[in-house]
Amino acid sequence: MKNPSKVNRPASRREFLKRTTLASAAVAAAPMLRQPVYGQSQAPSANVAGANSRLTIGYIGVGGQGLNAHIRIMQANAAANNIAQVAVCDVWQKRVDKAKAVIGGNVTGYPDYRKLLEQKDINAVVIATHDPIHAPATIAAMQAGKHVYVEKPFTRYLDEAFAVQEAVKNSGGKKLQLGSQGCSAAGWHKAAEIIKAGGIGTPVWAQGYYCRNNPKGEWNYDIDSEFKVNEIDADGWLGEVKNRSAFSPEHYFRWRKFYPYCGGLLGDLVPHRLNPLMVATGNNEFPKRVVCIGTKNVHTDRNKDGAMERDVPEHVEILAEFPSGLSLVIAASTVAARSPGFAIYGHKAYLEIGNAGERLKLVPELPFSEEIDMEEFDGLQPAEDIAAHHQNWFQAIREDKEPTANIDLATRVQTVISLAEMSDRLGMACHFDAATRKITTGDGREVKPITYGTLEKS
């Protein structure tokens, strides 16, 4: 028989968990509403967002994700979110024309995002360019008084992340949402509540994965035969990239394969897992030490006719340590699809989390099974719902609150990602001091963060 004094504790814990689960589920389900929730439409008023005002949206980068994930999904929910899509921008005119046709009506097209930001009636912008444009476009948008939804990864390099953070801080309350839609799922937030309440004891370590297996090489997208390098603003597309001699149609369409434009898995798949996992752990720390190993031994690009060999790894593993003692393990792959799953392990219990944040299971460690009861939470609002993440951003703008993937989370996660890239490419363990932002080796030697021009492929 259990000790009566201990029986009362799990009952109290169960009561807490069940009570907060109902609240979490209600909050997380709110973004899924498809009826108008902000009142009647009013005439657009730039940079003023009351409960009943219409938000006017511009789009910077309207290729695959920009068009299909953001323009189309926002269009489908425009009435419910009370928004108007008023402007689009891309360096390739074909993409501008297609985006305008999809939206319909009176939409202005631009080849230069700086011109779009001059349009006074735009309240907010979605930035879905390749990675080197994320930081300069976000900073310019904040300075122009626009709210920003920027695709992951937050920035290409670490110095840019802190520059954007400063721009948001000085923006007068403009809201930044990172395009990591998993952060809007209920399971991650429920996990954070349980951990904060002491439900697993002291957090020890956590794991997450995003693994695929593409025999013809991940990101080997089709190359449009109509594309001509000399017909776009190549300088505008390249931004601060220093290695310009290699720019080609393959670089334009398959940019995630090449270091000057992306960290590969570290820029694409890892943020999908690292962002929500840091939400779930309730971790508001910068990393203390990061180690990353990237490998490329399958060479899948050879299976795609005419494809160039990628710069970036086909498989990466990250180990990050935080000042509290918590460690995170993240693995991502394009050549091995099996994923062990998500878990957060504490001294007294651990949490199993569904890949989409739709379910949660609390399991006590054997020595603490009389203190903590097993609990399961199913049917929670799942992740990877871009419409829900959009609406969370709109709600944050209207209610003057922080969105789920806010600037602080984005900066901390980018620090892990950038240090991981440095660790892999330079073959070192990266020690980080959040107060000074200095990166050192294990023996205390300072190493400058890599950025544009630091390495040959940058």
C-alpha positions, 0 to 999 in steps of 0.5 A, spaced: 500 500 500 502 506 498 504 511 504 498 515 505 502 522 505 504 520 498 497 518 495 495 525 496 501 528 492 499 524 486 492 526 487 493 533 487 498 533 481 493 529 477 488 535 479 493 540 477 495 536 470 487 535 468 485 542 470 491 545 466 490 541 460 483 543 459 485 550 459 491 549 454 487 545 449 482 551 449 487 556 448 491 552 443 484 550 439 483 558 438 487 559 432 483 553 429 477 557 428 475 559 421 469 564 422 471 571 423 473 573 430 475 580 430 469 583 428 467 587 422 472 590 417 474 597 417 479 601 412 486 599 413 490 604 417 498 603 417 501 600 423 494 601 427 491 594 429 485 594 434 481 589 435 476 590 429 481 593 424 483 589 418 491 588 417 494 589 410 499 584 409 505 584 404 509 578 402 517 578 401 519 572 397 513 568 393 517 562 391 515 555 393 513 556 401 512 564 400 506 562 395 504 555 397 504 556 404 503 563 406 499 567 400 494 561 399 493 559 406 492 566 408 488 567 402 483 561 404 483 564 411 482 572 410 475 573 412 476 569 418 483 573 420 480 580 417 486 581 413 487 584 406 493 581 401 496 588 398 503 587 395 508 582 393 515 582 392 520 577 388 527 578 384 524 574 379 518 577 375 515 570 373 513 569 381 511 576 382 506 575 376 503 568 379 503 571 386 498 577 384 494 572 379 493 567 385 491 573 390 487 577 385 484 584 385 489 590 386 495 587 388 502 591 387 508 587 385 515 589 387 522 586 385 525 590 391 523 589 398 525 596 400 520 599 395 515 594 398 516 597 405 515 604 403 508 602 401 505 606 407 498 602 408 502 595 409 501 593 417 505 587 416 510 583 412 511 575 411 518 574 409 519 567 405 526 568 402 532 564 402 536 565 408 541 571 407 535 576 406 531 574 412 535 579 417 536 585 412 529 584 410 526 583 417 531 589 420 528 594 414 521 592 416 521 593 423 525 600 421 519 601 417 514 600 422 511 593 420 510 587 424 514 581 421 513 573 420 519 571 418 521 563 415 525 559 419 531 559 420 531 566 423 537 568 420 543 565 416 549 567 421 549 569 429 551 576 428 545 577 424 540 574 430 542 579 435 542 585 430 535 583 428 533 582 436 536 589 437 531 592 431 525 588 434 527 591 441 527 598 438 521 597 434 516 600 438 512 594 440 512 591 433 511 583 433 516 578 430 513 571 429 518 565 427 515 561 421 516 555 426 509 552 426 510 547 431 510 552 436 503 553 436 501 546 438 498 544 445 503 539 447 509 543 447 506 548 452 503 543 456 509 539 457 512 546 459 507 547 464 508 540 467 515 541 468 514 548 471 510 545 476 515 540 478 512 534 474 518 531 472 523 533 477 529 537 475 530 536 467 536 533 465 536 532 458 531 532 452 531 529 445 528 531 438 529 528 431 527 530 424 529 525 419 527 523 412 530 519 406 530 522 399 533 517 394 534 523 389 537 528 394 533 532 399 532 539 396 533 537 388 527 541 386 526 542 379 529 547 375 524 552 371 527 552 364 524 559 363 529 562 369 535 566 366 540 569 371 541 575 367 533 577 368 533 577 375 537 582 380 542 577 382 545 582 387 539 583 390 538 576 391 545 574 393 545 580 399 551 579 403 554 573 400 561 574 398 562 567 394 558 570 388 562 566 382 558 560 383 551 563 382 547 559 377 540 556 376 541 550 381 543 555 386 537 559 385 532 553 386 536 548 390 539 553 395 539 549 401 544 545 398 549 550 398 553 553 404 553 561 402 545 561 402 544 555 408 546 551 413 542 545 410 539 541 415 541 546 420 537 551 417 531 547 414 529 541 418 533 542 425 529 549 427 522 545 426 524 540 432 529 545 436 524 551 437 518 547 439 522 542 444 525 549 447 518 551 448 517 544 451 522 544 456 521 551 458 528 553 457 529 561 457 537 560 456 542 561 451 546 555 450 553 554 454 556 549 449 554 546 443 557 540 439 555 538 432 557 532 427 555 532 420 556 527 415 555 526 408 557 518 405 551 516 401 552 522 396 544 522 394 545 528 389 549 523 384 542 519 383 539 526 380 540 527 373 545 533 372 545 535 380 551 538 383 554 535 389 551 539 395 556 542 400 552 541 406 551 534 410 546 529 409 546 527 416 547 532 422 547 531 430 547 536 435 548 536 442 547 542 446 548 544 454 545 549 458 547 553 464 542 549 468 545 543 466 539 541 461 542 538 455 538 537 448 540 532 443 537 533 436 538 529 430 536 530 422 537 526 416 536 526 409 538 519 408 535 515 414 528 516 415 527 512 422 526 517 428 526 515 435 521 520 437 521 526 442 522 525 450 524 530 456 527 526 461 527 529 468 530 526 475 523 524 477 519 522 471 519 523 463 515 526 458 513 522 451 511 527 446 507 526 439 511 528 433 506 533 432 505 535 439 498 532 439 499 527 445 503 527 451 505 522 456 508 523 463 511 516 466 514 516 473 521 513 474 521 507 478 524 510 484 518 515 484 512 511 482 509 512 489 510 520 488 508 521 481 502 517 477 502 516 470 498 521 466 496 521 458 493 527 454 491 525 447 487 529 442 491 536 443 491 541 438 497 538 433 503 542 430 505 543 423 498 547 422 501 554 418 494 557 419 494 556 426 501 559 426 499 565 422 493 566 426 497 566 433 501 572 429 495 576 428 492 575 435 499 577 438 499 584 433 492 585 435 492 584 443 499 587 443 502 580 446 508 576 444 507 570 439 508 563 440 515 563 436 517 570 439 524 574 438 527 571 444 525 564 442 528 565 435 534 568 438 536 563 443 534 557 438 539 561 432 544 561 437 544 553 438 544 553 430 549 557 429 554 554 434 552 548 431 554 550 424 561 553 427 562 546 431 561 542 424 565 546 419 571 548 424 571 541 428 570 544 435 566 545 441 563 552 441 563 555 448 558 561 449 558 566 454 551 569 453 553 576 457 559 577 453 556 573 446 564 571 446 565 564 443 571 560 445 574 553 445 575 548 451 582 552 452 579 559 452 581 561 446 576 566 443 573 564 436 569 569 432 563 567 429 562 565 422 559 570 417 559 572 410 566 572 408 569 568 414 569 561 410 570 560 402 563 558 401 560 564 404 
